[in-house]
Amino acid sequence: MGRKSDDLSRVMKARQTKLAALEEHGIAPFAYSFDVTRHAAPSVTAFEETEAADELCDGHGPAGRWAGRLVGFRSHGRSAFADIEDHTGRVQVYLKRDVIGADAFSVLDLLDLGDWIGVEGSLFRTRMGQVTVHATGYRLLSKSLRPLPLGKVEVDGETGVTTTYSGFADRESRYRQRYADLAVNPRVRDVFRMRSRIISTARTFLDDLGFVEVETPVLQPLYGGASARPFTTRHLALDRVLYLRIADELYLKRLIVGGMDRVYEISKDFRNEGIDRFHNPEFTMLEFYQAFADYEDMMELVERLTVTLAETASGGSRVPYQGAELAFEPPFARLPFVDSLRDALGTDPMEAPLEELRSRAEALGADDIEGAGRGKLLDKLFGELVQPRLVQPTFVTDHPRELSPLAKPKRGAEHLSERFELIVAGEELANAFSEMNDPIAQRARFEDQAALRAAGDTEAQLVDEDYIRALEYGLPPTGGVGIGIDRMVMMLTDQASIRDVILFPTLREET
């Protein structure tokens, strides 16, 4: 470790020396702007198309200006080749002393890999067959004082496919220094571009159905809408405790009360919980609510949306994920929660003694069951015994009523709720209800949750008097859905950890 640190110090000191030399030459090492007119990959494609049409002028394309990070450099006496990379890809640059001038050519020795440069010139094809910018000039845009962990680049001689091997192998360092990870790893950039496309597709899908995107409070006087521990803060001017939201649900349903019959929000939520490959304390949720709909309507809607997102990510309905192939092909399978758990337990989960359920959960290694009631214990058992086996998209339906305090009871089976979860690859992607709209019943559910909290369940929900007041004004029949965007992106881009799809995941303090 000490040797690496010493090596890094020497390299950074050498770069500082070059920085001083550049300033002595009157070269500003950190520019204000550069007028970019062309980008690497599309300009190469356009050149090849023009070349194929035999429309080049003296073998050159039109003049332009490119900018990118210097990722390769090869000196050949009175000429040099450089590789620069922008957000679209790489392009080679040919720098000739007689063209760019002796002074500018001599300063090339003061550049380092990682520097940002701008070049002016036109594209041509070298004798080796590579489309290249024949530079008539260049400009330093930003000096890199710390070396990037650049790896090697290999080009397949037969296919022409370029493979970049990152020199950034340590995963935690990559998460902690995401800026460096993105700079040296094009495939990581591709994942986050796809994340953006997935979110944009979801937004367009809902907009086209008449949903209105809204924003609800992140800081809330009372948290709710899910079973989770919150992050707590204090507002000094108001001298009151506030909470980072754990869900958007209760505020979005207030808007349905107010007559906004289709609403959605794509938002950051926060839960003070453990960290693993599927959980990050800060995460992104899509929640949407539709008046006059029930959970059957929302199941059909979630199925259509999920299929659309899979097509956006993969171009079809089948998506590779961690060695499996996920088939997002309707209709998705349906599996009743209680029936599947009964088969797994070998006993009726709704009738089994509470202590028996607790013992079974403890034996399976379930955590956080202090003070848990029947609903939470059944949820833990389901998560251990049934959920991991559900690889292909499956709607798990009709959960125990105790487990779903914000859902309406199932018609014809009052001990169950009209709820479903979409499970894919053993993980929950979506959760949805026929929303409880009876204020008297909702108060009773909240009071049941308060009793569980008093018994030691720190994730039980609170009594929200303002939300009950909103229900008293009248919430029409409503279907609601929450979808975990991060997990969805994980599965649609074949990423092993939620940290691979969150630009700046929560990490332990750096030591």
C-alpha positions as MATLAB code, in Angstrom:
seq = 'MGRKSDDLSRVMKARQTKLAALEEHGIAPFAYSFDVTRHAAPSVTAFEETEAADELCDGHGPAGRWAGRLVGFRSHGRSAFADIEDHTGRVQVYLKRDVIGADAFSVLDLLDLGDWIGVEGSLFRTRMGQVTVHATGYRLLSKSLRPLPLGKVEVDGETGVTTTYSGFADRESRYRQRYADLAVNPRVRDVFRMRSRIISTARTFLDDLGFVEVETPVLQPLYGGASARPFTTRHLALDRVLYLRIADELYLKRLIVGGMDRVYEISKDFRNEGIDRFHNPEFTMLEFYQAFADYEDMMELVERLTVTLAETASGGSRVPYQGAELAFEPPFARLPFVDSLRDALGTDPMEAPLEELRSRAEALGADDIEGAGRGKLLDKLFGELVQPRLVQPTFVTDHPRELSPLAKPKRGAEHLSERFELIVAGEELANAFSEMNDPIAQRARFEDQAALRAAGDTEAQLVDEDYIRALEYGLPPTGGVGIGIDRMVMMLTDQASIRDVILFPTLREET';
ca = [
       0.000    0.000    0.000;
       2.847    2.342    0.911;
       4.640    1.580   -2.338;
       1.534    2.338   -4.393;
       1.069    5.566   -2.471;
       4.685    6.575   -3.129;
       4.315    5.769   -6.843;
       1.145    7.841   -7.021;
       2.843   10.754   -5.276;
       5.698   10.666   -7.773;
       3.333   10.618  -10.740;
       1.256   13.476   -9.356;
       4.393   15.484   -8.637;
       5.534   14.948  -12.236;
       2.186   16.179  -13.486;
       2.413   19.240  -11.272;
       5.810   19.942  -12.850;
       4.262   19.686  -16.323;
       1.487   22.013  -15.191;
       4.043   24.629  -14.215;
       5.853   24.169  -17.539;
       2.610   24.687  -19.457;
       1.990   27.918  -17.592;
       5.523   29.053  -18.369;
       4.717   28.488  -22.061;
       1.719   30.775  -21.644;
      -0.741   27.919  -22.013;
      -3.819   28.069  -19.790;
      -4.197   24.544  -18.396;
      -7.862   24.875  -17.518;
      -9.922   26.358  -20.347;
     -13.324   28.036  -20.077;
     -14.964   26.508  -23.149;
     -14.431   24.884  -26.523;
     -16.785   24.975  -29.509;
     -17.363   21.274  -30.242;
     -18.966   20.577  -33.613;
     -18.361   16.831  -34.064;
     -18.424   13.734  -31.846;
     -16.270   10.648  -32.129;
     -18.511    7.719  -33.082;
     -21.128    9.501  -35.225;
     -18.500   11.444  -37.141;
     -16.655    8.214  -38.018;
     -19.939    6.647  -39.169;
     -20.764    9.712  -41.272;
     -17.291    9.647  -42.837;
     -17.638    5.975  -43.791;
     -21.035    6.625  -45.365;
     -19.647    9.567  -47.356;
     -16.618    7.505  -48.354;
     -18.861    4.667  -49.564;
     -20.791    7.173  -51.681;
     -17.478    8.402  -53.147;
     -18.222   11.958  -52.014;
     -15.027   12.780  -50.110;
     -12.921   15.803  -51.068;
      -9.287   14.714  -51.574;
      -9.928   11.804  -49.253;
     -10.966   14.070  -46.385;
     -14.293   14.739  -44.749;
     -15.513   18.233  -43.793;
     -13.618   20.182  -41.138;
     -14.773   20.051  -37.554;
     -13.820   20.304  -33.892;
     -13.709   17.351  -31.499;
     -13.069   17.287  -27.755;
     -12.346   14.402  -25.446;
     -10.139   12.828  -22.843;
      -6.672   11.767  -23.999;
      -6.591    7.976  -23.560;
      -3.744    6.999  -25.855;
      -0.609    8.611  -27.277;
       2.110    7.342  -29.649;
       4.991    9.535  -30.766;
       6.709    8.966  -34.120;
       9.406   11.642  -34.263;
       7.908   14.511  -36.255;
       4.368   13.162  -35.928;
       2.205   11.571  -33.278;
      -1.051    9.681  -32.939;
      -3.425   10.286  -30.053;
      -6.713    8.672  -29.044;
      -9.396   10.857  -27.530;
     -12.624    9.625  -26.004;
     -15.893   11.531  -25.672;
     -19.338   10.385  -24.564;
     -19.907    8.548  -27.868;
     -16.631    6.629  -28.146;
     -13.051    7.038  -29.333;
     -11.426    8.576  -32.354;
      -7.773    8.617  -33.383;
      -6.023   11.958  -33.991;
      -2.988   12.478  -36.246;
      -0.735   15.359  -35.198;
       2.016   16.378  -37.601;
       4.710   18.878  -36.640;
       4.694   20.630  -40.020;
       0.914   21.135  -39.813;
       0.272   22.159  -36.217;
       3.550   24.066  -35.827;
       6.795   23.384  -34.015;
       5.792   25.113  -30.760;
       2.478   23.301  -30.475;
       4.144   19.997  -31.348;
       6.831   20.432  -28.691;
       4.173   21.009  -26.017;
       2.722   17.553  -26.678;
       5.381   16.214  -24.312;
       3.658   18.081  -21.494;
       0.369   16.266  -22.008;
      -0.641   13.186  -20.020;
      -3.202   10.457  -20.402;
      -6.375   11.737  -18.805;
      -5.987   15.319  -20.042;
      -8.937   16.824  -21.884;
      -8.039   18.287  -25.255;
      -9.851   19.824  -28.183;
      -8.698   19.270  -31.780;
      -9.571   20.891  -35.079;
      -9.177   19.184  -38.437;
     -10.875   16.786  -40.822;
     -11.300   13.024  -41.004;
      -9.301   10.829  -43.356;
      -8.395    7.160  -43.532;
      -4.807    6.217  -42.685;
      -2.731    3.688  -44.611;
      -3.520    1.239  -41.802;
      -7.193    1.732  -42.585;
      -8.267    3.664  -39.467;
     -10.555    6.672  -39.716;
      -8.595    9.486  -38.069;
      -8.766   13.229  -37.420;
      -5.987   14.971  -39.347;
      -5.431   17.779  -36.851;
      -4.661   21.302  -37.974;
      -4.480   22.401  -34.347;
      -5.260   21.377  -30.797;
      -5.940   22.981  -27.434;
      -5.503   21.790  -23.859;
      -8.864   22.034  -22.096;
      -8.138   20.577  -18.671;
      -4.954   19.167  -17.165;
      -5.354   15.860  -15.303;
      -3.281   16.039  -12.127;
      -4.186   12.569  -10.897;
      -3.687    9.532  -13.173;
      -6.801    7.589  -14.096;
      -6.758    3.797  -13.568;
      -6.754    3.196  -17.315;
      -6.649   -0.384  -18.548;
      -5.858   -1.762  -21.956;
      -7.915   -1.677  -25.147;
      -7.968   -4.596  -27.571;
      -9.422   -4.561  -31.083;
     -10.481   -7.881  -32.597;
      -8.671   -8.158  -35.926;
     -11.514  -10.079  -37.559;
     -14.614   -8.375  -36.199;
     -13.233   -4.954  -35.398;
     -14.960   -5.090  -32.004;
     -13.190   -2.955  -29.385;
     -12.941   -4.317  -25.840;
     -11.843   -2.052  -22.996;
     -10.366   -3.627  -19.887;
     -10.629   -1.319  -16.913;
      -7.611   -0.891  -14.688;
     -10.051   -0.243  -11.840;
     -10.607   -3.710  -10.377;
     -11.611   -3.038   -6.761;
     -15.404   -2.764   -6.670;
     -15.637   -0.620   -3.559;
     -13.115    1.843   -4.973;
     -15.184    1.983   -8.152;
     -18.344    2.799   -6.168;
     -16.520    5.324   -4.009;
     -14.833    7.031   -6.990;
     -17.630    6.663   -9.506;
     -16.219    9.581  -11.496;
     -13.063    7.553  -12.174;
     -15.080    4.376  -12.793;
     -17.147    6.145  -15.453;
     -14.069    7.718  -16.995;
     -12.293    4.416  -17.630;
     -15.164    1.981  -18.068;
     -17.467    2.624  -21.058;
     -19.728   -0.299  -20.099;
     -20.535    1.391  -16.794;
     -21.544    4.527  -18.690;
     -23.772    2.358  -20.879;
     -25.583    0.983  -17.813;
     -26.440    4.454  -16.587;
     -27.503    5.610  -20.023;
     -29.858    2.616  -20.113;
     -31.118    3.497  -16.646;
     -32.046    6.926  -17.988;
     -33.832    5.344  -20.971;
     -35.776    2.973  -18.709;
     -36.975    5.842  -16.516;
     -37.820    7.939  -19.562;
     -39.805    5.033  -21.044;
     -41.767    4.592  -17.808;
     -42.520    8.307  -17.729;
     -43.718    8.314  -21.347;
     -45.810    5.171  -20.766;
     -47.697    6.816  -17.898;
     -47.942   10.226  -19.560;
     -49.588    8.593  -22.578;
     -52.211    7.062  -20.272;
     -53.135   10.440  -18.818;
     -51.160   10.212  -15.586;
     -49.831   13.499  -14.189;
     -46.333   13.619  -12.734;
     -46.264   15.319   -9.339;
     -43.855   16.061   -6.518;
     -44.576   15.351   -2.868;
     -42.574   16.227    0.269;
     -39.256   14.547    0.983;
     -39.224   16.006    4.492;
     -42.371   14.831    6.254;
     -43.778   15.521    9.726;
     -44.920   11.898    9.881;
     -43.568    9.034    7.801;
     -45.778    6.308    6.377;
     -46.817    4.268    3.378;
     -44.499    1.356    4.154;
     -43.117   -0.701    7.018;
     -39.621    0.660    7.561;
     -37.443    2.674    9.917;
     -36.946    6.291    8.849;
     -34.068    8.724    8.896;
     -34.784   11.510   11.365;
     -33.728   15.161   11.339;
     -34.717   18.364   13.082;
     -35.820   21.599   11.487;
     -34.262   24.350   13.568;
     -36.603   27.226   12.635;
     -39.730   25.170   13.288;
     -38.114   23.349   16.216;
     -39.663   20.066   15.209;
     -38.617   16.575   14.198;
     -39.009   15.712   10.519;
     -38.457   12.460    8.652;
     -37.071   11.615    5.237;
     -39.884    9.871    3.422;
     -39.939    6.099    3.278;
     -42.658    6.093    0.589;
     -44.793    8.529   -1.425;
     -48.046    6.633   -1.028;
     -50.013    8.637    1.518;
     -49.358   11.974   -0.164;
     -50.181   10.659   -3.630;
     -53.509    9.286   -2.377;
     -54.253   12.677   -0.836;
     -54.032   14.007   -4.409;
     -56.575   11.426   -5.583;
     -58.878   12.726   -2.831;
     -58.335   16.175   -4.313;
     -59.580   15.082   -7.731;
     -56.315   14.353   -9.542;
     -57.483   10.979  -10.767;
     -54.164    9.641  -12.168;
     -50.876   10.664  -10.572;
     -47.338    9.348  -10.411;
     -44.000   10.274   -8.913;
     -40.459    9.091   -9.603;
     -38.651    9.915   -6.413;
     -35.886    9.249   -3.946;
     -37.039    7.399   -0.837;
     -34.981    6.682    2.262;
     -35.108    3.767    4.670;
     -32.822    3.318    7.639;
     -32.097   -0.311    6.933;
     -29.252   -2.686    6.184;
     -27.200   -2.661    3.001;
     -26.871   -5.649    0.693;
     -26.917   -6.370   -3.022;
     -30.635   -5.511   -3.248;
     -30.875   -2.748   -0.627;
     -29.455    0.763   -0.445;
     -30.718    3.262    2.175;
     -31.379    5.807   -0.599;
     -33.265    4.397   -3.560;
     -35.593    5.388   -6.394;
     -39.265    4.479   -6.528;
     -41.953    4.895   -9.141;
     -45.388    5.109   -7.539;
     -48.604    5.647   -9.464;
     -52.263    5.764   -8.446;
     -55.394    5.541  -10.545;
     -58.901    6.416   -9.398;
     -61.732    3.928  -10.055;
     -59.259    1.035  -10.476;
     -58.510   -2.010   -8.317;
     -55.524   -4.326   -8.004;
     -56.598   -6.404  -10.998;
     -56.477   -3.290  -13.166;
     -53.083   -2.396  -11.770;
     -51.778   -5.922  -12.364;
     -52.589   -5.595  -16.051;
     -50.988   -2.156  -16.125;
     -47.792   -3.328  -14.368;
     -47.523   -6.242  -16.776;
     -47.757   -3.949  -19.797;
     -45.283   -1.458  -18.318;
     -42.764   -4.161  -17.396;
     -42.908   -5.707  -20.857;
     -42.364   -2.243  -22.368;
     -39.336   -1.625  -20.149;
     -37.852   -5.018  -21.031;
     -38.228   -4.218  -24.724;
     -36.492   -0.870  -24.164;
     -33.555   -2.577  -22.464;
     -33.120   -5.650  -24.633;
     -35.113   -5.079  -27.807;
     -37.369   -8.009  -26.948;
     -39.143   -9.844  -24.174;
     -36.243  -12.034  -23.054;
     -33.549  -10.552  -20.835;
     -30.345  -12.232  -19.579;
     -29.816  -11.884  -15.850;
     -26.972  -13.450  -13.868;
     -26.893  -16.657  -15.894;
     -30.666  -16.986  -16.271;
     -32.982  -15.821  -19.030;
     -35.966  -13.837  -17.791;
     -39.018  -14.057  -20.033;
     -41.131  -10.920  -19.723;
     -43.942  -12.469  -21.721;
     -47.587  -11.984  -20.740;
     -49.492  -13.326  -19.070;
     -47.206  -13.470  -16.041;
     -47.752  -16.388  -13.673;
     -49.969  -15.834  -10.611;
     -49.333  -17.423   -7.232;
     -51.568  -16.967   -4.142;
     -49.448  -16.001   -1.143;
     -51.181  -18.152    1.469;
     -51.521  -21.254   -0.701;
     -47.857  -21.221   -1.683;
     -46.742  -20.702    1.918;
     -49.035  -23.484    3.113;
     -47.360  -25.859    0.670;
     -43.911  -24.763    1.821;
     -44.673  -24.957    5.556;
     -46.797  -28.066    5.481;
     -49.342  -26.307    7.692;
     -51.958  -23.580    7.402;
     -50.071  -20.302    7.996;
     -53.288  -18.531    8.981;
     -54.050  -21.046   11.737;
     -50.595  -22.034   13.004;
     -49.719  -20.737   16.520;
     -47.705  -17.530   16.534;
     -44.834  -19.103   18.469;
     -44.584  -21.920   15.943;
     -44.261  -19.390   13.140;
     -41.672  -17.442   15.118;
     -39.636  -20.602   15.762;
     -39.739  -21.565   12.096;
     -38.620  -18.064   11.106;
     -35.769  -18.062   13.622;
     -34.641  -21.507   12.461;
     -34.434  -20.168    8.899;
     -32.273  -17.260   10.032;
     -34.888  -14.538    9.511;
     -33.850  -11.247   11.089;
     -35.683   -8.288   12.599;
     -38.626  -10.262   14.002;
     -38.622   -8.763   17.505;
     -42.247   -8.042   18.388;
     -43.408   -9.207   14.964;
     -47.032  -10.181   14.544;
     -48.442  -12.886   12.301;
     -48.305  -10.777    9.148;
     -44.622   -9.915    9.420;
     -43.696  -13.487   10.396;
     -45.542  -14.841    7.378;
     -43.767  -12.318    5.182;
     -40.391  -13.437    6.559;
     -41.260  -17.113    6.030;
     -42.448  -16.444    2.499;
     -39.200  -14.591    1.811;
     -37.165  -17.586    2.958;
     -39.199  -20.513    1.627;
     -41.074  -19.406   -1.488;
     -39.762  -16.170   -2.956;
     -36.224  -17.364   -3.846;
     -37.733  -20.032   -6.143;
     -39.663  -17.483   -8.213;
     -37.294  -16.733  -11.085;
     -39.648  -15.875  -13.931;
     -41.996  -12.865  -13.537;
     -44.707  -13.906  -11.081;
     -47.555  -12.011   -9.455;
     -47.853  -13.111   -5.830;
     -51.409  -12.272   -4.827;
     -53.778  -11.926   -1.872;
     -51.510  -11.409    1.111;
     -52.724  -11.769    4.721;
     -54.650   -8.723    5.848;
     -52.293   -8.108    8.797;
     -49.438   -7.691    6.348;
     -51.146   -4.976    4.304;
     -52.593   -2.205    6.510;
     -53.202    0.128    3.552;
     -55.007   -2.395    1.311;
     -58.690   -3.242    1.070;
     -59.771   -6.712    2.250;
     -60.193   -9.278   -0.488;
     -63.756   -9.654   -1.666;
     -65.071  -12.949   -0.317;
     -62.038  -13.536    1.917;
     -61.841  -10.841    4.600;
     -58.721  -12.353    6.196;
     -56.774  -11.546    3.010;
     -56.064   -8.288    1.188;
     -56.327   -7.244   -2.434;
     -52.616   -6.943   -2.966;
     -49.984   -8.263   -5.317;
     -46.221   -8.216   -5.571;
     -44.308   -8.753   -8.788;
     -41.434  -11.125   -8.032;
     -38.626  -11.619  -10.569;
     -35.391  -13.558   -9.993;
     -36.435  -14.039   -6.382;
     -36.790  -10.327   -5.644;
     -39.730   -7.957   -5.311;
     -39.974   -5.459   -8.177;
     -43.469   -4.079   -7.561;
     -46.066   -3.885   -4.811;
     -49.686   -2.887   -5.363;
     -53.084   -2.662   -3.637;
     -56.707   -2.033   -4.078;
     -56.283    0.965   -1.791;
     -58.151    1.175    1.501;
     -60.617    4.061    1.181;
     -62.734    3.482    4.328;
     -61.461    5.979    6.943;
     -62.953    4.036    9.848;
     -61.316    0.780    8.763;
     -58.062    2.604    8.021;
     -57.972    4.039   11.544;
     -58.459    0.545   12.955;
     -55.584   -0.745   10.790;
     -53.328    2.067   11.992;
     -54.226    1.301   15.598;
     -53.338   -2.356   15.030;
     -49.966   -1.157   13.733;
     -49.547    1.037   16.816;
     -50.082   -2.030   19.015;
     -47.381   -3.907   17.100;
     -45.038   -0.950   17.547;
     -45.728   -0.942   21.274;
     -44.852   -4.649   21.324;
     -41.434   -3.918   19.806;
     -41.918   -3.877   16.011;
     -39.981   -0.722   15.095;
     -41.076   -0.940   11.436;
     -44.815   -0.878   12.190;
     -46.657    2.102   10.755;
     -47.861    5.151   12.673;
     -51.346    6.620   13.035;
     -51.532    9.468   10.521;
     -54.452   11.662   11.587;
     -54.164   14.010    8.608;
     -54.299   11.109    6.178;
     -57.418    9.785    7.900;
     -58.920   13.277    7.630;
     -58.212   13.200    3.893;
     -59.992    9.823    3.615;
     -62.970   11.310    5.476;
     -63.381   13.764    2.602;
     -63.696   10.738    0.324;
     -61.125    8.676   -1.569;
     -62.698    7.087   -4.651;
     -61.901    3.435   -5.394;
     -58.202    3.533   -6.233;
     -55.481    1.184   -7.396;
     -51.889    1.985   -6.461;
     -48.484    0.608   -7.409;
     -44.898    1.053   -6.237;
     -42.021   -0.141   -8.451;
     -38.384   -0.243   -7.371;
     -36.522    1.461  -10.191;
     -33.068    0.370   -9.029;
     -33.971   -3.329   -8.921;
     -35.764   -3.055  -12.242;
     -32.651   -1.545  -13.817;
     -30.476   -4.236  -12.197;
     -32.437   -6.994  -13.842;
     -32.859   -5.337  -17.211;
     -29.119   -4.546  -17.486;
     -27.821   -7.782  -15.907;
     -26.110   -6.164  -12.927;
     -25.300   -8.194   -9.817;
     -25.690   -5.455   -7.206;
     -27.895   -2.437   -6.626;
     -24.656   -0.494   -6.224;
     -23.960   -1.116   -9.910;
     -27.045    0.895  -10.924;
     -26.830    3.736   -8.374;
     -24.286    6.331   -9.355;
     -23.228    7.128   -5.796;
     -24.322    4.316   -3.464;
     -24.166    4.591    0.318;
     -20.872    3.200    1.674;
     -19.102    2.785    4.952;
     -16.839    5.643    5.997;
     -13.566    5.582    4.091;
     -10.630    4.554    6.235;
];
